[in-house]
Amino acid sequence: MNAPDSTQPLASSSEDESPCLGLPMLGDDDATYQAQFVAWFRAVAPYVHAFKRRTFVVAFDGEAVQAGRLARICEDLALMRALGIRVVVVHGSRPQIEEQLRLRNMQSVMHKGVRVTDAAALECAKKASGEIRLDIEAAFSQGLANTPMANADIKVLSGNFITARPVGVVDGIDFQHTGLVRKVAAEIIQMALNERSVVLISPLGFSPTGEAFYLDMEDVASAVAVAVHAEKLIFLAETPGLTDSDGELLRELTSPAAAALLGNSTLHPDVAFYLRFSLRALAAGVPRAHIVPYAIDGGLMLEVFTHDGVGTMISPDQLESLRDATIDDVGGILKLIAPLEADGTLVKRGRGRIEREIEQFSVIDHDGRLFGCAALYAFPAEKMGELACLTVTPEAQGMGDGERLMLRIEQRARAAGIEQLFVLTTRAAHWFLKRGFVLATIEQLPKDRQRMYNWSRMSQVLLKRI
C-alpha cells in the first residue's frame, strides 16, 4: 500500500506553533493584514455556503433596545440577509411596557413570571410595541456611506401574522388580555422571505373575533421558528448564556442536558425562560437554538460564523463526533489537506487516491463539517502501523483535537494487532515527541515503507510502542 507521509497536527496543544485564526487586525503591516483577512474570509465561507437560503428567527427583548444595541443588531441582521440568510425578527417590549405603566402611575401585575394584561396594560403594550417596531424599521432603513448599512436597501414587512388565544384563568387569576400563540401565518411569512424582505413580528396577536392579546416574545419566536421550518432560533439575551457550576460558559448542550439543567433551581429565571422555549422549538423540529449575549458587539455574527461562538447552542443530539470516515467525507478531507499540500507539508493526493484509502481515515465531524482527519496504514507482517495525514483546521487550534485523533488511531491500531506506531514528519517532530514518540531511523521502518520513503522530503521518523 502506498502510504502518504505524515503531516503536522494543526490543532493539538496550546503550545502548537501555528497561530489561532483571528479576525484581521488593523495596524499590522499590509501583507500580514491581507493574509489574515483572506484567511478569515475563507474560514467563514463554509458557514456562508451552509446557511444560504436558510431561515433564522432572531429574537430580542426590549432590554436590548433600551441598552442602545438596536443599531448594531440590525447591521448584523442586514449583513446576514446580504449573505443569503432569510431573516425573521421577533422583538419584545417588557421594559418599554413598564415605562408606559409608570407614566400612567400604574403597577405591573405578574403571576409566575407572566404578565396579567388588563385593558390599560394592553394599551401600554400596543404603544410600546409600536414605538419599537418603528425604531427597528428606521434602523433597517439607514444607508449612510461608510457604514455597514450602505447600499443595504432592506425592506421590512410586518403585519398580523399571529393568531392568538387567551391564557384564560390560571390558579384563580384571570390573565385577561394575555394570550398564547394559536397559529402562525407561515405561508405569508415565507412569501415575504422569498421576496428577500426581513419579516418583523411584534409580541401581539389577534383573535378571529378581533381582540388583541399581549404575548411573550419567547412564545412568539418559538412558534414562528417551528412554523417556518427555521434552521436556527436565536435569542439575543441580556444574560451571558448558560453556565456550569463554576460559572464557565456552556457552549454546546444537547436537549436532554439542557432539560436537566432547566430543572436546576439555581438557573437565572430569564435564562430558564429562554431555555424552556428553545427546548420547545427543538422538540418540534427546529435543528438549533442559541442563547447569545447582546452585550457582545457582533455577538450574533460570532455565534453564527465562528466555530466556538460566544453563547450557548442547544441541539437535539451531540454535535461533534470522532468517527471512521465514509465515502461522503472525501470532499471534506480534500479541503482539509489542500493548504498543507500547497505549502509542501503533505505530498499531493488526488481525489481517486483518497476514495481508495477512505477506510484508513478517521475524522472529527462537528455539525456536518469536518474539522480534522488522520489515517492509519497497517503493515501487518511487522505489526506496525503508520499514523499519517494528521490534520486539524486552523480555526480549531488549541482544543486538543489533534491529540484526540492520535488516540483514535492508536485505538484502531491496537484493535488491528499493531504493536508499534510510526510517523514521518517534516515539521512537527516536537509535537509527537511530547506525546510519547521517540526518534527512529529509516531502517526501523517496515521494509515496504522503506522502499516508499521519499528522500527528497527527508522526513524525520518517530516511533511509539502502543
C-alpha positions in Angstrom: 0.0 0.0 0.0 1.3 3.4 -0.9 1.1 5.2 2.4 1.5 9.0 2.4 4.0 10.9 4.6 2.6 12.1 7.9 1.9 15.7 8.4 1.9 18.3 11.1 -1.0 18.3 13.5 -2.5 21.7 13.3 -4.5 21.8 16.5 -3.2 19.6 19.2 -2.0 21.8 22.1 -2.0 25.3 23.2 1.7 25.3 22.5 1.3 24.5 18.9 3.3 26.8 16.7 0.5 27.6 14.2 -1.4 30.7 15.5 -5.1 30.5 16.1 -7.1 32.0 13.3 -8.3 35.5 14.2 -10.0 38.5 12.6 -7.8 40.8 10.7 -6.1 43.4 12.9 -5.6 47.0 11.8 -2.1 48.3 12.4 -0.4 45.2 11.1 1.8 45.6 8.0 -0.1 45.4 4.7 1.0 41.8 3.9 0.1 40.4 7.3 -3.3 42.2 7.3 -4.1 41.0 3.8 -3.2 37.4 4.7 -5.2 37.5 7.9 -8.2 39.0 6.1 -8.1 36.3 3.4 -7.7 33.5 5.9 -10.6 34.8 7.9 -12.9 35.2 4.9 -12.1 31.7 3.8 -12.8 30.3 7.2 -16.2 32.0 7.2 -17.1 30.7 3.7 -18.3 27.2 4.8 -20.8 28.8 7.1 -22.0 31.2 4.3 -22.5 28.2 2.0 -24.3 26.2 4.7 -26.7 28.9 5.7 -27.6 30.4 2.3 -31.4 30.4 1.8 -31.9 29.0 5.3 -34.3 30.8 7.7 -33.1 32.2 11.0 -35.6 33.5 13.6 -33.7 36.1 15.7 -35.5 37.4 18.8 -34.5 40.0 21.4 -36.4 41.7 24.1 -36.8 45.4 24.8 -33.8 45.4 27.1 -31.5 45.2 24.0 -33.2 48.3 22.6 -33.0 50.1 26.0 -29.3 49.3 26.2 -28.7 51.0 22.8 -27.8 47.8 20.9 -30.5 48.1 18.3 -28.5 49.7 15.5 -25.7 47.2 15.8 -28.1 44.2 15.9 -29.8 45.5 12.7 -26.5 46.0 11.0 -25.6 42.3 11.7 -29.0 41.1 10.6 -28.7 43.2 7.4 -25.3 41.5 6.7 -26.8 38.1 7.3 -29.6 38.9 4.8 -27.0 40.1 2.3 -25.3 36.7 2.7 -28.5 34.9 1.6 -29.9 34.1 5.0 -33.7 34.6 5.3 -34.3 36.7 8.5 -37.3 36.8 10.7 -37.0 39.3 13.6 -39.2 39.0 16.7 -38.9 41.8 19.3 -40.1 42.1 22.9 -41.2 45.2 24.8 -41.2 44.4 28.5 -39.2 47.4 29.9 -41.0 49.7 27.5 -44.3 48.5 28.8 -43.1 49.1 32.3 -42.2 52.6 31.4 -45.6 53.2 29.9 -47.3 51.9 33.0 -45.1 54.2 35.2 -46.1 57.2 33.1 -49.7 56.3 33.9 -49.0 55.7 37.6 -49.9 52.0 37.2 -48.3 48.9 38.6 -47.3 45.9 36.6 -49.1 42.7 37.7 -47.3 39.4 37.2 -48.0 35.8 38.1 -45.3 33.2 37.9 -43.4 35.4 35.5 -46.3 36.0 33.2 -47.9 39.4 32.8 -51.5 39.9 33.7 -52.7 42.3 31.0 -55.8 44.3 31.7 -57.3 46.8 29.2 -55.0 49.6 30.3 -51.9 47.4 30.3 -52.8 46.2 26.8 -52.8 49.8 25.6 -49.4 50.2 27.1 -48.2 47.1 25.3 -49.6 48.4 22.0 -47.8 51.7 22.4 -44.5 50.2 23.4 -44.6 47.6 20.5 -45.5 50.3 18.0 -42.6 52.5 19.1 -40.1 49.6 19.0 -41.4 48.5 15.6 -40.8 51.9 14.2 -37.3 52.1 15.7 -36.4 48.7 14.1 -37.8 49.8 10.7 -35.8 53.0 10.9 -32.6 51.1 11.8 -33.0 48.9 8.8 -33.7 51.9 6.6 -30.4 53.7 7.2 -27.9 53.7 4.4 -25.2 56.2 5.2 -22.0 55.9 3.3 -19.0 54.3 5.1 -21.4 52.3 7.4 -22.4 48.6 7.4 -25.8 49.7 6.1 -24.5 51.5 3.0 -26.3 50.1 -0.2 -28.3 47.7 2.0 -31.8 48.6 0.6 -33.7 46.4 3.0 -37.5 46.1 3.0 -39.1 45.3 6.3 -42.5 43.6 6.3 -44.7 43.4 9.4 -48.3 42.6 10.0 -50.9 40.4 11.7 -49.0 37.2 11.3 -50.0 35.7 14.8 -53.4 34.4 15.7 -53.7 34.2 19.4 -55.9 32.8 22.1 -56.3 33.9 25.7 -54.4 32.3 28.5 -57.6 32.4 30.5 -57.9 31.7 34.2 -54.9 30.0 35.8 -54.6 29.4 39.6 -57.7 31.5 40.0 -56.2 34.5 38.2 -57.7 35.9 35.1 -54.9 36.9 32.7 -57.4 38.9 30.6 -55.6 40.2 27.5 -52.5 38.0 27.9 -52.5 35.4 25.2 -50.7 32.4 23.7 -49.9 31.7 20.1 -52.6 29.7 18.4 -51.4 29.9 14.7 -48.7 31.5 12.6 -49.3 32.7 9.1 -46.3 30.7 7.8 -47.2 30.9 4.1 -47.4 34.7 4.2 -44.1 34.9 6.0 -42.5 32.6 3.5 -43.8 34.7 0.6 -42.2 37.8 2.2 -38.9 35.9 2.8 -38.9 34.8 -0.8 -39.0 38.4 -1.8 -35.9 39.0 0.3 -37.8 41.1 2.8 -36.9 41.0 6.5 -40.1 39.9 8.4 -40.7 41.8 11.7 -43.1 40.4 14.3 -44.2 42.1 17.4 -45.4 40.4 20.6 -49.0 40.9 19.9 -51.6 38.5 18.5 -55.2 38.8 17.3 -58.2 36.5 17.7 -60.7 35.7 14.9 -63.1 38.0 16.8 -60.8 40.9 16.5 -59.4 41.0 20.1 -55.7 41.9 20.6 -53.6 39.9 23.1 -50.2 40.6 24.6 -47.8 37.7 24.0 -44.5 36.6 25.4 -41.7 37.3 22.9 -40.2 33.8 23.6 -43.6 32.2 22.8 -43.9 34.1 19.5 -40.3 33.4 18.4 -40.5 29.7 19.2 -43.8 29.2 17.4 -42.6 31.2 14.4 -39.4 29.2 14.2 -41.4 25.9 14.1 -44.0 27.2 11.6 -41.5 28.5 9.0 -39.1 25.5 9.5 -36.3 27.7 10.6 -32.7 26.4 10.7 -32.0 28.4 13.9 -33.9 30.1 16.7 -31.6 32.7 18.2 -32.3 34.6 21.4 -30.2 37.7 21.9 -30.3 37.9 25.7 -29.3 40.2 28.5 -27.7 37.1 30.1 -24.3 35.6 29.1 -25.8 32.2 28.1 -25.8 29.0 30.1 -23.0 28.4 32.6 -21.9 25.4 34.6 -21.5 25.3 38.4 -18.1 27.0 38.1 -19.5 29.9 36.0 -17.9 28.6 32.8 -19.9 29.1 29.6 -21.6 26.0 28.2 -21.0 26.5 24.5 -23.0 23.4 23.4 -25.7 21.4 25.0 -27.9 18.5 23.9 -31.7 18.8 24.5 -31.5 16.2 27.4 -28.7 18.0 29.1 -30.5 21.3 28.7 -33.7 19.8 30.1 -31.8 18.5 33.1 -30.3 22.0 33.6 -33.7 23.5 33.4 -34.7 21.6 36.5 -31.9 23.3 38.4 -33.4 25.9 40.7 -30.2 28.0 40.6 -30.7 28.8 36.9 -31.4 32.5 36.4 -35.2 33.0 35.7 -34.6 34.8 32.4 -32.2 32.1 31.2 -34.7 29.4 32.2 -37.4 31.2 30.2 -35.2 31.3 27.1 -34.2 27.7 27.6 -37.8 26.5 28.0 -38.9 27.9 24.7 -35.7 26.8 23.0 -36.4 23.2 24.0 -40.0 23.5 22.8 -38.8 24.6 19.4 -36.2 21.8 19.2 -38.8 19.2 20.2 -40.9 20.5 17.3 -38.2 20.1 14.7 -36.0 23.2 14.8 -32.4 21.9 14.4 -30.6 24.5 16.6 -31.4 27.1 19.3 -29.0 29.7 20.6 -28.8 32.0 23.6 -26.4 34.8 22.8 -25.5 37.8 24.9 -26.4 41.0 23.1 -23.8 42.9 25.2 -21.0 41.5 23.0 -20.7 43.7 19.9 -21.2 41.4 16.9 -22.2 38.5 19.2 -24.8 37.4 16.6 -22.1 37.2 13.9 -19.6 35.5 16.1 -22.2 32.9 17.2 -23.2 32.1 13.6 -20.0 32.3 11.7 -17.3 31.0 14.1 -16.6 27.5 15.3 -16.9 28.2 19.1 -19.4 31.1 19.1 -19.9 33.3 22.1 -23.1 31.9 23.5 -24.8 28.6 24.1 -26.0 26.4 21.3 -28.6 23.7 22.0 -29.2 20.8 19.6 -31.3 17.6 19.8 -28.2 15.4 19.6 -24.4 15.6 20.2 -23.0 17.8 17.5 -19.4 16.6 17.4 -18.3 13.0 16.7 -15.0 11.3 16.2 -15.7 8.5 13.8 -14.4 6.4 10.9 -14.6 8.3 7.6 -17.0 7.3 4.8 -17.0 8.0 1.1 -19.1 11.1 1.8 -16.2 12.6 3.6 -13.8 12.6 0.7 -14.6 16.2 -0.2 -14.1 17.4 3.3 -10.8 15.6 3.7 -9.5 17.1 0.4 -10.5 20.6 1.7 -8.7 20.0 5.0 -5.4 18.8 3.4 -5.3 21.2 0.4 -3.4 24.0 2.3 -0.8 21.5 3.5 -0.3 20.1 0.1 0.1 23.7 -1.3 2.8 24.6 1.2 4.6 21.2 0.8 3.8 19.8 4.3 1.9 17.0 2.5 2.6 15.2 -0.7 -0.2 15.7 -3.1 -3.1 13.3 -3.3 -5.9 13.1 -5.9 -9.5 12.5 -5.1 -9.2 9.0 -6.5 -6.5 8.1 -4.0 -8.5 9.5 -1.1 -11.5 7.5 -2.2 -9.5 4.3 -2.4 -8.0 4.8 1.0 -11.0 6.3 2.8 -11.3 3.3 5.1 -8.0 4.2 6.6 -9.2 7.6 7.7 -10.8 8.9 10.9 -12.5 12.3 11.1 -13.8 14.8 13.6 -17.3 15.8 12.4 -18.8 18.9 14.0 -22.4 19.7 12.9 -21.8 18.3 9.4 -18.4 19.9 8.9 -15.0 18.2 9.1 -12.6 19.8 11.5 -9.8 17.2 11.5 -8.7 13.9 10.0 -6.0 11.2 10.4 -5.2 7.9 8.7 -3.8 4.6 9.8 -1.8 2.4 7.3 -1.1 -1.1 8.6 2.0 -3.2 7.9 0.7 -6.5 9.5 3.9 -8.5 8.9 5.9 -6.3 11.3 2.9 -5.5 13.5 3.5 -1.8 12.7 1.3 1.0 11.5 1.8 4.5 10.2 -0.1 7.4 11.6 -0.5 9.7 8.6 -2.3 12.9 7.5 -3.0 14.1 11.0 -4.6 17.5 10.2 -6.9 19.9 12.0 -8.4 23.0 10.6 -6.7 26.2 11.8 -9.8 27.7 13.5 -9.9 24.7 15.9 -6.4 25.1 17.1 -5.6 24.7 20.8 -8.6 22.5 21.5 -6.9 19.1 21.7 -8.4 17.7 18.5 -5.0 16.6 17.2 -4.4 14.5 20.3 -7.9 13.1 20.1 -7.3 11.9 16.6 -3.9 10.5 17.5 -5.6 8.5 20.4 -8.3 7.3 18.0 -5.6 6.0 15.6 -3.8 4.3 18.4 -7.1 2.6 19.4 -7.7 1.4 15.9 -4.1 0.2 15.7 -4.3 -1.9 18.9 -7.6 -3.4 17.7 -5.8 -4.5 14.5 -3.0 -6.2 16.4 -0.4 -3.4 15.8 2.2 -3.0 18.5 4.2 0.0 17.1 3.1 3.2 15.5 5.4 5.3 13.5 5.0 8.8 11.9 7.0 10.6 9.2 7.0 14.4 9.6 9.0 17.4 8.3 7.7 20.0 10.7 6.1 18.5 13.8 8.6 16.2 15.5 8.4 18.2 18.8 4.7 17.7 18.9 5.0 13.9 18.6 8.0 13.7 21.0 5.8 15.3 23.7 3.3 12.6 23.2 5.4 9.5 23.6 7.1 9.1 20.3 10.9 8.8 20.0 13.2 9.5 17.2 14.0 6.5 15.0 15.8 5.6 11.8 14.6 4.7 8.3 16.0 1.2 8.9 13.4 0.7 11.7 10.5 1.2 9.3 8.8 -1.8 7.7 10.6 -3.0 4.5 7.8 -1.9 2.2 7.7 1.5 3.8 11.4 1.9 3.5 11.1 1.4 -0.2 8.5 4.1 -0.4 10.5 6.7 1.6 10.7 10.0 -0.2 14.3 11.0 0.0 13.7 14.5 -1.4 11.4 15.3 1.6 13.9 13.9 4.2 11.1 13.4 6.7 12.0 12.6 10.3 11.0 9.2 11.6 9.4 8.8 15.0 8.2 5.6 16.7 5.9 4.7 19.6 5.1 1.4 21.2 1.3 1.1 21.9 
